[in-house]
Amino acid sequence: MTGAQILIESLKREGVEVIFGYPGGQVLPIFDKLYDSDIRFILTRHEQGAAHAADGYARATGKPGVCLATSGPGATNLTTGIANAYMDSIPMVAITGQVKSFLIGNDAFQEADVTGITRPIPKHNYLVTDASDLSRIVREAFYIASSGRPGPVLIDIPSDIQLQDVEFSWPEKVEMRSYKPTYFGHPGQIKKASQLIANSKKPVVYAGGGVISSGASGVLREFAEKIQAPVTTTLMGMGGFPDTHKLSLQRLGMHGTAYANHAIMGADLIISVGARFDDRVTGRLDAFAPGAKIIHIDIDPSSISKNVKVNVPIVGDAKNILGELLEQIKKVPDTSEWLATVEGWKKKYPMRYKDDERLRPQYVIEQLYEITKGDAVITTEVGQNQMWAAQWFKYTQPRTFISSGGLGTMGFGFPAAMGAKIGRPDKLVIDIAGDGSIQMNIQELATCVCNKINVKVLILNNGYLGMVRQWQELFYKKRYSHVCISGPDFVKLCDSYGAVGIQVRNKQDVRGAIEKALSIDNTVFVDFIVEPEENVFPMVPAGEAINRMIEGLA
């Protein structure tokens, strides 16, 4: 087989059903073999869109997403999407073409040192120098991407290697001496953790994206109910524990609920499951959870005690370790007083906004939740729209909230919605967007229309780069420097692409517009002209402890 044939055959053996990407000169041999393949190829209109679509597909399905681009600018256009997947621990395999191997280093046309450029942002990367290695490399790439702490892997293939004829051989097993993830917790550490839990009076479970990737949501619920501990999640952990559960505190951190932040600061024990104590969660580190001992469960040993010193580290898979803890725990703590305190905070600090006749973004999302009854996959762009989507829609199932967490990538939500819809065609998929972020990958309207990818986009259009404007209002004396963003007429734009656009200016028209959008068998943008200076509250200012929040209404 040629290298290109080996690549396609290897992808088929890995169960790949869809690839997102864009052709070019240095991947022509691969595209020639794709022509006869039954793997579905989605031609995006920009390589960044392809990477985000593969990412959204992976988050919605749990299977690695695959994207493909040519050398030079094609490959460099993937880098934001690769970095995004790496920060959020999403399994993805990115395949790039490269100039002929004997031209590498000669500044050939459309040459870029892709393995060098991407070295810090994937979990691993490969430059293929012999087609005989290609099937093994593909096998390893999918194994690395989806095992341990998941992440993206890049395979860079020179065009002459794609044409090289070699014998095809498929490795049935993957053996990598230097890569052996730990899946089960150390018995001694499990025992120490169970003793800390038994002796605690004010425990809080803090759950992150590891709960989603390990499939641990069911056992997490069983664990929380057994020890009667309230549960708060990160942005990546949303859906891992039902927002509607009586033990749910919803989100914590910079734009989390006030009661989650107060609970973390008042806890005597934090049980962290698949979370990494990032700065948006902890606030000022020296003031974080001063009275709490910490159990940290994570499959990535480098994440443990990286930001916050912990008392009992347990390396392993979240689902396995929670199961082991459930078996080990014989005595459960009496948390009745603690739960009463937490309920008091919920009553004292409810989520709220000004409910008047003006069209406010929170109201739009509340109406969406009521209409869908929460049965939808929600993707988001980045900024105020993302935080409102996290605060005002209730998530009860894993893989139903898809958002750029660690990198905070504007332009993520729309192509991610495409990928999610292709991965989960049975589900309603909705991107909650801002008028700034949606324009960063708006060319993917063509991809949706041409491939009949039926996604809905709700644009919370405030005429600003809203989150930057909010910071400028609160911390820079309302000196609005380059945040006023005039957008297109989204209705006309949708029409020009063959999609459907609806504009809403009045509060009383919100429900009808959403219901109409959901009934149309096409990609639909609903452009809500919302209050321009609405803010996201609560908010923890940078450098403050997480219980020192700015509260208020717009």
N, C-alpha and C positions, 0 to 999 in steps of 0.2 A: 504494500500500500504506500501511497504518498503520505507525507506528513499531514496534509490537509484531510485526507481520508481517515487517517488514524485519529485525528482530533475529533472528527464528527462521530466516528464509531465509538470512541471513548466516552464522549458526551452522552450518546444514546445508552451506553452501558451504565452510566451514572444516573440514568432515569431523567435526563434533562428533556423537558417537553417544550420549553420556550426560551428563546434568546432575544435580548433587546440590544439594538445596536445600529451601526451606520457603516456603510462600505467605504473603501478607499483603495488606493493602488497597492499597498503592501499586504492586503488581505484578500486579494482577488482569487487566489487558489482556494481559500476557505469558502468564499461565497460561491464559487463554481460548484463545489461539492454540496453546499447547502441547497443549491437549486434542485437537486435530486433527493434531498433528505425529507423525512417526515417530521423533523423538528420544526416547530412554528417559529418563524422569525418576525419580530415586530420592528419595523423600520421607524425609529424615532426621528425627530427633526433636529436633534442636537445630542451629542454624546453624553453631556451631563444628564439629559433627560433619560438616556438609556441606563446610566448607572443608578439613578434614583428609582427608575421603574423596577430594575432588578432588586433593589433594596426593598421596595414596597411589596414586591412579590414574595420575597423571603420572609418579611415580617408577617404577612397575611397567612402564609402557608406553613412556615417552619422549615421549608426546603431551601437549599441554596439558590439564590438568584444568579443568573448568568448574563453578562454583557460583553459585547464585542465591538472593537473599534480598530481603525488603522493606525499607522505609526504617526510620530510627530504630533501635530495638533489634535488628531483624533484621540491619541492616548492621553495627552495632557488635559484634554477636556473631560476625561473620566476622573481626574485626580480628586476633584471636590467630592464626587460621589463615593469614591473609595475611602477617603478620609472620613466622610460622614458615617459609612458603614462600620469603619474601624472604631470610632468613638462610641458607637452604640452597640457594638458586639453583634453585628448582623452577618450571617453566613452568605458570602458572595464570591463568585469566581469571575474575575475580569480578564478577558483575553485580548491581547493587542498584537497587531502586526508590527514588524520591525524591518528596516532595510536589510538587504542581503548581508549575511554574516561577514563577508570579506570587506564590506563597506563600513562596518560599524567603527566609529571613531574618526571617519573622514569628512564629517559634516555633509553627508549626502542629503539629497532632496528629501524633505520630511523626515529627517532623522532626529530623534531625541533620545537621550539616555534615560529610558523609561524606568529601568530597574533602579538606577541611581536616584531619579526624581521621586520615585514612589517608596524608596526604602523605609522611611519612617511611618508610612501610613497604611500599608496592609499588614496582615498577620505574618505573611511570608510572600516572597516573589521569586519567580524563576525566569531566567533567560535560557531558552532551549537552543542548544548547540548541535544536537544530533537527533534526527527524527526517531531513532531507536529508543530514545529516552521519553518520548512524548506520552505514551500510554501510561507509563509509571508516574510521570509528572502530573497528568490529569487526575489519576487515582489519588495521589498524595494531596493534590490541591483541594479536592472535595473533602477528603478526610480531615485535613487541617482546618478548612473553613467551617466545618460543621461539628467538630469535636472540641472538648475542653471548653474554654471561653471562645465562642464563635467569633468569626471575623472574616474580612475579605482576603483573598489570595489572588495575585496577579501572575499571569503566564504571558511572557513576551516571546513571540515566535517570528524569527526572520523569514522573509518570503522564500529564500532558497531552501530553507528547512521544510517549508510547507510543500515543496515540490520534490524533496528527496525521497527516493524509493528504498524502503526497508521492509524486513519481515515484521508482521504485526504480532505482538504477543501481549496478552492481557494479564496483569498481576492480580491473582484472586485475593491476596491479602496485602495489607499495607504494614510494613515493618519499618519504623523509624526510631533508631536507638535514642536519639536526642529529644524525642517528643513523646512523652508518656503522661497524659493527663491523669490526675487522681479523681476517682469518682465516688469513693466511699470514705466517710470520716474516720479519723483515728479513734478507736474505742475509748481511750483515756480522755480525749478531749470531749467526746460525747457525754461521758460520765460527769466531767467537770461542769459542762453546760447544763445538764439536767439538775445538778445540785444548786447552781446559781438560780435557775428558774424556780425550783421548789422553795427557795428562801426569799424570793423577791416579793415585794408588796405592790410595786408600781411598774410592772413590765410594759414595754411597747415593742411590737414587731414592726420593723422597718424593712419593707420589701422592694426590691429593684427588678431590673430587667432579667436578671438570672432566673427569677421565678417563671417568667414567660418562656425563656429559651429551654429550660429544663422540663417544662410541662408540669410544674409543681403547684399550680393554683389549687387543685383539689386537696392535696395534702396540707397546703398552707392553711386553708380554711379549717380543716380538721384540727390542725395544731393550735390555731388561735382559739377555736371554740373549746378545746380541751383545757388550755391554761387560762382561758378567759382574759386574754390580753387584747387591747385595742391595736389596730393595724393601720399604719400609714404607708403609702407607696410613693416612689419617685415617679417622675414623668414616664420613664421607661417601664415601670412596673404596673402602670394603669391597666386595669382589667384582670390583673393577677389575683386581686381580692375584690369582691363585689362592693361597689360604692354604696349600694342599698343595704348592706349588712349592718346590723346594730353596732358591731365592733369597729366599723370603718371610720377612720379619721380623714379619709381621702388623702390629698397630697400634702407634703410638708415642704418647707424651704421658702425661697424668695417670694413666690406668689402662691404659696400653699395656704391651707386654711389656718386661721389663728389658733383653733383648738388643737390641730396637729402639732403646731410649733410649741404651744404651751405644754402639751403632753410630753414631747421629747425632752423639753427643758426640765420638766418635773419628774421624769422617770428615774427609778433606781436601777433599772436594767433595760438595755436596748438589745434586741435580738435582730441583728442585721442579716438578711437573707438575699444574696445575689445583688448587692448594692455596693457602691464604691465610695460613699461619703464625699461626693463632689462638692465644690464650693457653693453651688446654688442651694444645696441642702443644708450645709453646716453653718453658713454665715461665718461670723468671726470664730476661728478655730479655738482660741483660748477660752472662749465663753460657751462652747458647745456642750450641752448635757453635763453640767458640772457634777451632778450627784449620781451619775449612772455608771454602772459597770457595763461592759460591752462584749457580747458574743458576736463574732463575725464569721458567717458561713459564706464561702466563695470558692469557686472552682479555680480561680486565678490567684495563686499565692502572692503574686506581686501587688495585688490590690489590698491585701490585708495589712493593716497598720501603716499604709502609705500616707494617708492624710490624718487619721485619728488613731491614737494608740488604743489597742483593744486588749481585753483581759483573757478571753478564750478564743483563739483562732481555730477554725475548723475548715480545712481545705477539702473540697469535694463538691459533688453535684447537689444542688439544692433539694431536689426531690428525694434523693436517697437519704440525705442527712436529716431532713425533717421526718422522714419515715423512721430512721434510727432513733431520733429523739423521742418520737411518740412511743416507741417500744420501751425506751429507757426510763421515761418519766413515770414514777410511781406515785409521787406526792405532787399535787398541783397547788399553786399558791392561792391564798384567799385574796382576791382582787376586788371584792365588793365595794369597799370604800373608795378605791382608786377609780373604778368605773363610774361611781357616783360623782366624783370630782370631774372626770372627763365629760360626763353629761352636763354638768354645770357650765363648763367652758363652751360646749356646743350651744347651749341656750344663750350664754352671755355674748358670744362672738359668732353669730350666724353669718353665712355668706349673704351679702345684700347689695342691691344697687337701687338707684332712684327710679321708682316705678311711676312714671308720669306719661304724658301724651307724646313725648318725644321718642323717636326711633333709636333704641339703644341696642348695642350688639348682644348684651347678655339676654335680652328678651328674644332675639332671633334664635339663639341657641336653645333656650328653654322651649320655645315653640317647636323646634326641630325634634327635641327629645320627646315631647308629648306626642307629636305626630307619628314618629317612628317607634315609640315605646322602647327606645334604646336599642332596637334591633337593626344595627347598621355598623359598617366599618367606617370609622372616622379617620381621615388623614388631615394633617394641618400644614400650613405654611409656618413661618417663624415670626414671632413678635406678639403683639397684643392678641391677635386672632387665635394664636396657639394657646395662650394662657386662658382666654375666655372659653375656648373649646375644652380645656382641661377642667375648668371650674364649674361649668354650667350644664354639661352633658354627663349623664351617669353611665359608667362603664361597669359591666357585670361579668364579662367574658374576656379571656385572654385573646390577644391578636385582633382586637377591635379598635385600638387606638394606635395610630401610626404617625410618629412625629420625630423630627430631628432634635435629639436631646443634647448630646455632647457638643456637636459642632455648631448647632443653631443655624442651619443652612436655609437661607431664603431661597424660594423656588423649588423646595423639596416636595411639597404636598401634592401638587397636580400630577407630576409624573409618577410619584409613589402611589397615587390613587389608581392610575392606569395599571401599574403592576399588580396592585392588590386585587383589582377587578378581574384581571386575567387569571390570577391565581385562585380567586374565589368568585367565579361567575354567578353563583347562587345568591350572593350577598349584595345588598344595597351599599354602595361605596360613595362617600361624600367627603369632599375636600373643603374644610373651613379655611378661608383665605383672607388676606388683606389685599388692598388694591396695589400696594407696593410689591409684595412678595409674588403675587400671581403673575406679574409681568416678567419675572425672571426666566420662566420656562413656558411662556404662553404659546410658543410655537407648537407645543404638543397637542394643541387643539386639532391640528391636522392629523396627527397620529390617532387620536380618539375617533375622529369622524371616519377616516379611511378604514380603520379596523373595527368600526362599530363597537367601540369600548364605551359603554353607557355609564359614565360617571357624572355626578352632580357637584357643582362648585358653588358654595355660598360665599360671596365676597362681602366682607364687612368694610365697606368703603368709607373711610373718614378723611380722605384727601391728604393724609400724612403718612410718613414712615412712623407709625404710631408709637412704638415702644421707644424709639429714639426721641421723639417729640415729648413723650411723658418724662423721660429723664431730663430733657432740657427745661421742661416746665418746673420740675421739682428741685433740680440741683444747679441749674444754670440761668436762673432768673428769667425764664421764658424767652431766652434768646434763641429763637427758632432758626438755627443755622442749617439751611439746605435740607429740610425735612418735608417741606410742602411739595407734594408730588401730584402733578396733574396727570390723570390717566386717560385712556381712550374711552370712547363710547362702547362699553362692553357688549351692548345689544347689537350694534352694527358690526362689531368685530366678530362676534359669534356667527352672525348671519353670513359674513364673508367667508367663513370657514365651512359653512354648512351645518353648524351647531345652532342651538337655540339660546337666546338671551332674554332675560326678564329684568326690568328695573323696578325697585320698590323704594318709595320715599315716605310712606305713611305707615304708622304702626298697625293700623287696622287691616292693612293689605298683606301683612307678613304671612299669616297662616295660609291664606289662599294661594299665595305665590309659591310657597314650599310644596303644598299639595299638588299644584299644577306641574311644578318641576319634576316631582317624583312620578307623575303619571305619564311623562313624555319618554318615548323610547329613543333617546338621543342624549348626547352630552349637552347639559344645560348649565349655563352660568346665571345665578340670581344675584344681581347687583343691588345690595342694600345700602342706601345712602344714610349712614348712621351719624350720630352725634360726633362732630369732629374732634372734640377735646375730652372724650371719655377716657378715663384712666382704669388701669387694672389694679384693684386692691383686693386683699391686703398686699403690702409690699415691704420687704425687708431691704433697707438701703444697704448699698455695698459697704462692707466692713463692720456691720452691726451684728449683734447677737440675734438669733432668729426669733426671739420673743419680743424684740423691739421693732414692731411693725408700724408702718404708716397705714392707718385705716381711714375709711371715709367713703363718701359718695362723690360722683363726678361734680 
